[in-house]
Each structure stands twice: as C-alpha cells, then as structure tokens.
Amino acid sequence: MSSSVQVNDAVLITPSEPTPHHILQLSALDSQLFVRFTFEYLLVYKPRHVLDRAAATENVKSALGRALVPYYPLAGRVRNRADGMGLEVVCRGQGALFIDAVSDSTVSEFDGAPRRRAQWRKFLSLHVADVLMGAPPLVVQLTWLLDGGATLGVGFNHCLCDGIGSGEFLNSFAELAIGKRGLNELSPKPTWGRHLLNPTAFGSNRGNSLSHPEFKSVPDLCGFTSRLVRERLSPTSVTFDENKLKELKKRTRFPCTSFEVLSAHVWRSWARALNLPSTQIIKLVFSVNIRKRMESSLPNGYYGNAFVLGCVQTCVRDLSVKGLGYAVELVRRAKDRVGEEYVKEVVELVSSSPASVDSTGVLIMTQWSRLGLESVDFGMGMPVQVGPVCCDKYCILLPVCTAASAMKVNLAVPSSAVDLYLYFLGNICA
C-alpha cells in the first residue's frame, strides 16, 4: 500500500535576531548555470519513544531561526544581477520555509533504493524548480513516522552553498537545537567572502588556457541523451563495505583512495551495462573541493560553492578493455590537475561565457560521504539512513551510518540496463 504524508503546517521562519539588510554578490562559481538548482537531503531517524514530538518540533523550528542569524543569506532571495554579470542575494530576513508533517510510513521503508525515483518526494513537499523566482533558498520538512521515527528533508539553493557548506550548516543547526552550542560558539563560524572566487581576485595574464572537457560536447553516436529522457530509470542502491573497497583497490595494483577506485568501478559498470557503441566518447564528471588546493586557501567556514569539476573522458572500448586500473588512473590525473591555475581558468571561463556540462555520454558523480550528514543529531539520535529525496541519473556516493569506512552507491539506471549494471557493479573481478 502506498504511504501518505499529511502536512500539518508550513511557515516561514525568519532569523531570531536582527540581521543585515543589504544585497550580497554571489561569486562566479556560485553563478554557474549548472548549480542553479535545489539539492535535497533526506535524513531518517529511528524511533525514540520517550521523545516529545511537539517539543522536538518546536526545538527544531526555534533552532532554525537561530541558525539563520549567522547564516542570514539563507533567509534571503537569490536573483539575477541587473548588469547580467552573475547572481546576487537580497537579504531582508525574508525567511526559510519550515514544514511540519506526519506520515504512515515506517523507518524500515527507507532501507535500500526506492521503488520509484520520486517515491520519497512527499517527504520534502516543496521542490523549488526555479531557484531565481523568489522562492526560499532553504526548505526544511520534519515528518513524524507511524512507528515513532522521523525524517528530515532539506532543500538548499545550490547557488548559495555547496555540499560541504550545507553539511556545516546542518550540524550547526542541529547543535543549536539540542543546546550543544550557542550562537557565538558555532564551529566553524560561517564566512561569506564570495569576492575571493571572482576574476578580479586573481588579476590577469595567467598564461595559456587549460583544456576543460567538462564544458565541451562530444558526438552522440547512439541517441544517448534521448534514451535517458525516453526510457524509465530504475533506482539502485548498492553498499560497498570496507572489505569490498579493499578488494577493488587490490585490483588496481597501486595506491588509490576509496573515491578514486569506487567512482572508476561505478563508471565502468554503468558504461558497460548501457551497451554503447565502442567508439562513443564517454565522460565521468565529479566535483573537486578547492578549499585547500589554492595558494591562498579559502577561510575556514566558507560555505559557498568552493569546487570545480574534474572530468575524465575516453571511449567505451578503452574503458571496458583496459580494466579498472586504467579508469582509476584517469580519475587520479583529473584530480591532480586541480590547482591554483586550474581554478583561475575555470573562474574566468564561467565568468565570461554561459559554460555548462553537456549531457551526452556523461555520468555525473558527487560524494556525500564526507559531508558529516551522518552526524546530524537534532535530539533524535544520529540518522540511520542518509540519501537524496529523489534517486536520479546522477550518481551519489553516500555514507553508511553504521560503518564509517563503507560507502553506498545511489544511481538511477535505464530499466533495460539495470540488471547488467548491478551484475557488473557486484562482480568485482569482471
């Protein structure tokens, strides 16, 4: 039987103290076309029967108002700048949306992958499709479940923060809810500083431009893009524990990180399962945190978009025949390219042209396993599941709340390829 969600209340939460009323400029990286969307988390908490639901709900609402004091741009509204040179946020204390809901679902229903991509959509009832049309940039929904558990759905306007920034916000928000810290004790303290990632911060005459294949299209030899639109996508969720990750690393025969080997393995499994032409060029695109990759590191607590895209590309034949080690080495090289000059080139590129990621032959991957989402405790204990609200064609590497060294792979795959994808993903020796 399909579960239902009933919304009891939806209210704008404004900062609990006066905050500056002004307009803040977003950075060149914040203004990129491909971050103009809402990313959404779903955290699941097991039952705690001694918990007073009404009191817990009020604690979360109150803490949200307090968190919006140091993070007051999250209570603003994002819009285009009048000069057309990027985005800005109008800060007038307009507020974030808080939704209080109940459901006849239970915690066990969130194990594994959903049956349908949008099955859990109702646990974040407001989805902001156009982030530049005046909607709240932050939406929080607390849903109490039939068995006494709860879910917390959270949507962030990606123009205002990246994954690391959102993880820091959620942990600070939770600590305020349980009284672990006061407003003056948040760690790290949120920092704006968006001017640090604009072209004017880097000067000029930076030498030869670097190649950025993430923004270049490749020939579509097989109707790749239309297939992802036309064919039903089936959600999948596969866990790699510490032993499986170690086994994958052994197959590379050289040291590598868990992200490098798992992203390479997923990419190969996905490409092989789709049965693409051997000459089709395919790409793996992933975010690379730049906070510590520049000569002048960004300040601690910087919660804006502080990443650039790493990109590797090859043909289907080489990815399949040359094995896992070949794919891992491609990923490693793409990561190693990201330094001061690379970041400068990207900032200049996205500032001067509407650069975006072409979808042909592309698997986009993001890592949520290092954001601290599994430690977000609002007085309901640590979450037992962490994931996206909707499973999509973008691959997400998730934390496993019961095993610090494990990672879960969340990806929606064309239904005609899902069985083969799961075979390749599970068969480490293939």
Summary of the structure (lengths in Angstrom):
residues: 430
radius of gyration: 21.6
end to end distance: 38.4
largest distance: 63.6
contacts: 1378
relative contact order: 0.18
helix: 32%
strand: 25%
